[in-house]
């Protein structure tokens, strides 16, 4: 399970982080991975980006964004192809 959208607000060029929780429901997850779109390399990082979960287990995932401009992108959690939209708003 993961949220549909992670909304973040920061000043231009300053890193900001948000978190969501992945949970294994109905059985273990042998290997998961969280992928960042190629165009977001250097602007968006995910930690941990890979791992495994026991049945009923969970992990808190941190998404860190550094951008001088607002952005609307996503990360994809596999298995399952779950998409989490990441929205960065820039405040004055």
N, C-alpha and C positions, 0 to 999 in steps of 0.2 A: 504494500500500500504506500502511496505517496500522494502529496497534494497535486492538484491540477496546475496551480500557479504559485510561484514564489515571487512576491513583489518586494523590491528593494529600493531605497532612496539614498542618494549620496551627493556630495559635491563633485564637480568635474575632476576626474583623475584620481580621486581618493578611493581606496579599496573599501568595499562593503561586503559583509557576509550574511548569509541566511542559512537556515537549516531545515531539513525535513527528515522524517524517519521512514526507513524501509523495514517492513515486517514480513516474516515468512508465515503465511497462513495456509494450513492444509498440507503441510509437509516441508521438508528442508529445501533450501536452495543451494545446490552444490557450488555453483560459481555464478556470481552476478557481475555485471559491468555497467558502468554509467559513462555514456559517450557524450562528448562535447562536439558540436559541429566544427568542421575544419576551419571555417572563417572566424571562429571565436577563440582560436588558439592564442594565448597570451592575454586575453581579456577575461576569460572565464575558466576557473579551475574547480575541480570537484575532489573532495577528500572524505572517505576513501573511495577511489574510483572502481575498485574491484574487491571481491571478498566472497564469503559464503555465510549462510545463515542456517542454524538448526531450526527444526520445526518450532514455531512459536517465538523464535529469536527475532531481534531487531537491531538495527544500527542507525545511528544519527549521521546523516550525510551533510557536510558543510559545502556550500556553493559560495565561492568568492568571485566577485566581479570588480574589475578595474577598467573604467572607460571614461573618456572625456565627453562622450555623448550618450544620450539615452539609448537604450537598446531593448529589443524584444526578441528573445531567442528561446532555446529549449535545450534540455538534456534528455537523453533517452536511456531508460533502464531496461536491461535485458538480463534474464529472459523475460518475456512478456511484452516487450515493446512499449512500456509505459513512458509517456511523454510528460515531462514537467516543464511548463513554460516559465521562463525567467525574464522578469520585466525590471529594468533599471530606469528609475526616474532621476533626473538631475535637478537638484535644488539650487537656487541662486545663492 
